[in-house]
Amino acid sequence: MAEYWYNMRTGEVEEGRQSLPADLAGPFGTAEEAAGAPEVMRRRAAEWAEEDAAEEND
C-alpha cells in the first residue's frame, strides 16, 4: 500500500519518502489526506495553544 507525505518545504504531496524526513509530514493513506496536512497542523496547533492557555489559567 502506498504512503503519501506532505513536503512542508515545497508544499507538494509525495508518494513515498522522496525528501528529507525533516521536511515531511505523514504518512497519510491518500494523496488527498496528505494535501490537507497544513490545515490539520494548524488545527492541532490551535488546540494545543488553547490547552496550554487553559492550564496556565488553572
MODELLER restraints for C-alpha pairs under 7 A, 6 or more apart:
rsr = mdl.restraints
at = mdl.atoms
rsr.add(forms.Gaussian(group=physical.xy_distance, feature=features.Distance(at['CA:2:A'], at['CA:15:A']), mean=6.84, stdev=0.5))
rsr.add(forms.Gaussian(group=physical.xy_distance, feature=features.Distance(at['CA:2:A'], at['CA:16:A']), mean=6.73, stdev=0.5))
rsr.add(forms.Gaussian(group=physical.xy_distance, feature=features.Distance(at['CA:3:A'], at['CA:15:A']), mean=6.00, stdev=0.5))
rsr.add(forms.Gaussian(group=physical.xy_distance, feature=features.Distance(at['CA:3:A'], at['CA:16:A']), mean=5.37, stdev=0.5))
rsr.add(forms.Gaussian(group=physical.xy_distance, feature=features.Distance(at['CA:3:A'], at['CA:27:A']), mean=5.75, stdev=0.5))
rsr.add(forms.Gaussian(group=physical.xy_distance, feature=features.Distance(at['CA:3:A'], at['CA:28:A']), mean=5.80, stdev=0.5))
rsr.add(forms.Gaussian(group=physical.xy_distance, feature=features.Distance(at['CA:3:A'], at['CA:29:A']), mean=5.59, stdev=0.5))
rsr.add(forms.Gaussian(group=physical.xy_distance, feature=features.Distance(at['CA:4:A'], at['CA:13:A']), mean=6.70, stdev=0.5))
rsr.add(forms.Gaussian(group=physical.xy_distance, feature=features.Distance(at['CA:4:A'], at['CA:14:A']), mean=5.59, stdev=0.5))
rsr.add(forms.Gaussian(group=physical.xy_distance, feature=features.Distance(at['CA:4:A'], at['CA:15:A']), mean=4.59, stdev=0.5))
rsr.add(forms.Gaussian(group=physical.xy_distance, feature=features.Distance(at['CA:4:A'], at['CA:16:A']), mean=5.63, stdev=0.5))
rsr.add(forms.Gaussian(group=physical.xy_distance, feature=features.Distance(at['CA:4:A'], at['CA:26:A']), mean=6.88, stdev=0.5))
rsr.add(forms.Gaussian(group=physical.xy_distance, feature=features.Distance(at['CA:4:A'], at['CA:27:A']), mean=5.53, stdev=0.5))
rsr.add(forms.Gaussian(group=physical.xy_distance, feature=features.Distance(at['CA:4:A'], at['CA:28:A']), mean=5.02, stdev=0.5))
rsr.add(forms.Gaussian(group=physical.xy_distance, feature=features.Distance(at['CA:4:A'], at['CA:29:A']), mean=6.22, stdev=0.5))
rsr.add(forms.Gaussian(group=physical.xy_distance, feature=features.Distance(at['CA:4:A'], at['CA:30:A']), mean=6.05, stdev=0.5))
rsr.add(forms.Gaussian(group=physical.xy_distance, feature=features.Distance(at['CA:4:A'], at['CA:31:A']), mean=5.67, stdev=0.5))
rsr.add(forms.Gaussian(group=physical.xy_distance, feature=features.Distance(at['CA:4:A'], at['CA:34:A']), mean=6.06, stdev=0.5))
rsr.add(forms.Gaussian(group=physical.xy_distance, feature=features.Distance(at['CA:5:A'], at['CA:13:A']), mean=5.66, stdev=0.5))
rsr.add(forms.Gaussian(group=physical.xy_distance, feature=features.Distance(at['CA:5:A'], at['CA:14:A']), mean=5.14, stdev=0.5))
rsr.add(forms.Gaussian(group=physical.xy_distance, feature=features.Distance(at['CA:5:A'], at['CA:15:A']), mean=6.42, stdev=0.5))
rsr.add(forms.Gaussian(group=physical.xy_distance, feature=features.Distance(at['CA:5:A'], at['CA:16:A']), mean=6.71, stdev=0.5))
rsr.add(forms.Gaussian(group=physical.xy_distance, feature=features.Distance(at['CA:5:A'], at['CA:17:A']), mean=6.87, stdev=0.5))
rsr.add(forms.Gaussian(group=physical.xy_distance, feature=features.Distance(at['CA:5:A'], at['CA:24:A']), mean=6.07, stdev=0.5))
rsr.add(forms.Gaussian(group=physical.xy_distance, feature=features.Distance(at['CA:5:A'], at['CA:25:A']), mean=5.71, stdev=0.5))
rsr.add(forms.Gaussian(group=physical.xy_distance, feature=features.Distance(at['CA:5:A'], at['CA:26:A']), mean=4.90, stdev=0.5))
rsr.add(forms.Gaussian(group=physical.xy_distance, feature=features.Distance(at['CA:5:A'], at['CA:27:A']), mean=5.20, stdev=0.5))
rsr.add(forms.Gaussian(group=physical.xy_distance, feature=features.Distance(at['CA:5:A'], at['CA:28:A']), mean=6.18, stdev=0.5))
rsr.add(forms.Gaussian(group=physical.xy_distance, feature=features.Distance(at['CA:5:A'], at['CA:34:A']), mean=5.68, stdev=0.5))
rsr.add(forms.Gaussian(group=physical.xy_distance, feature=features.Distance(at['CA:6:A'], at['CA:12:A']), mean=5.96, stdev=0.5))
rsr.add(forms.Gaussian(group=physical.xy_distance, feature=features.Distance(at['CA:6:A'], at['CA:13:A']), mean=4.62, stdev=0.5))
rsr.add(forms.Gaussian(group=physical.xy_distance, feature=features.Distance(at['CA:6:A'], at['CA:14:A']), mean=6.27, stdev=0.5))
rsr.add(forms.Gaussian(group=physical.xy_distance, feature=features.Distance(at['CA:6:A'], at['CA:24:A']), mean=5.54, stdev=0.5))
rsr.add(forms.Gaussian(group=physical.xy_distance, feature=features.Distance(at['CA:6:A'], at['CA:25:A']), mean=5.11, stdev=0.5))
rsr.add(forms.Gaussian(group=physical.xy_distance, feature=features.Distance(at['CA:6:A'], at['CA:26:A']), mean=6.44, stdev=0.5))
rsr.add(forms.Gaussian(group=physical.xy_distance, feature=features.Distance(at['CA:6:A'], at['CA:34:A']), mean=5.24, stdev=0.5))
rsr.add(forms.Gaussian(group=physical.xy_distance, feature=features.Distance(at['CA:6:A'], at['CA:35:A']), mean=6.42, stdev=0.5))
rsr.add(forms.Gaussian(group=physical.xy_distance, feature=features.Distance(at['CA:6:A'], at['CA:37:A']), mean=6.51, stdev=0.5))
rsr.add(forms.Gaussian(group=physical.xy_distance, feature=features.Distance(at['CA:7:A'], at['CA:13:A']), mean=6.09, stdev=0.5))
rsr.add(forms.Gaussian(group=physical.xy_distance, feature=features.Distance(at['CA:7:A'], at['CA:23:A']), mean=5.48, stdev=0.5))
rsr.add(forms.Gaussian(group=physical.xy_distance, feature=features.Distance(at['CA:7:A'], at['CA:24:A']), mean=4.64, stdev=0.5))
rsr.add(forms.Gaussian(group=physical.xy_distance, feature=features.Distance(at['CA:7:A'], at['CA:25:A']), mean=6.49, stdev=0.5))
rsr.add(forms.Gaussian(group=physical.xy_distance, feature=features.Distance(at['CA:8:A'], at['CA:23:A']), mean=5.35, stdev=0.5))
rsr.add(forms.Gaussian(group=physical.xy_distance, feature=features.Distance(at['CA:8:A'], at['CA:24:A']), mean=5.90, stdev=0.5))
rsr.add(forms.Gaussian(group=physical.xy_distance, feature=features.Distance(at['CA:8:A'], at['CA:25:A']), mean=6.98, stdev=0.5))
rsr.add(forms.Gaussian(group=physical.xy_distance, feature=features.Distance(at['CA:9:A'], at['CA:23:A']), mean=5.80, stdev=0.5))
rsr.add(forms.Gaussian(group=physical.xy_distance, feature=features.Distance(at['CA:13:A'], at['CA:31:A']), mean=6.52, stdev=0.5))
rsr.add(forms.Gaussian(group=physical.xy_distance, feature=features.Distance(at['CA:13:A'], at['CA:34:A']), mean=6.20, stdev=0.5))
rsr.add(forms.Gaussian(group=physical.xy_distance, feature=features.Distance(at['CA:13:A'], at['CA:35:A']), mean=6.08, stdev=0.5))
rsr.add(forms.Gaussian(group=physical.xy_distance, feature=features.Distance(at['CA:28:A'], at['CA:34:A']), mean=5.51, stdev=0.5))
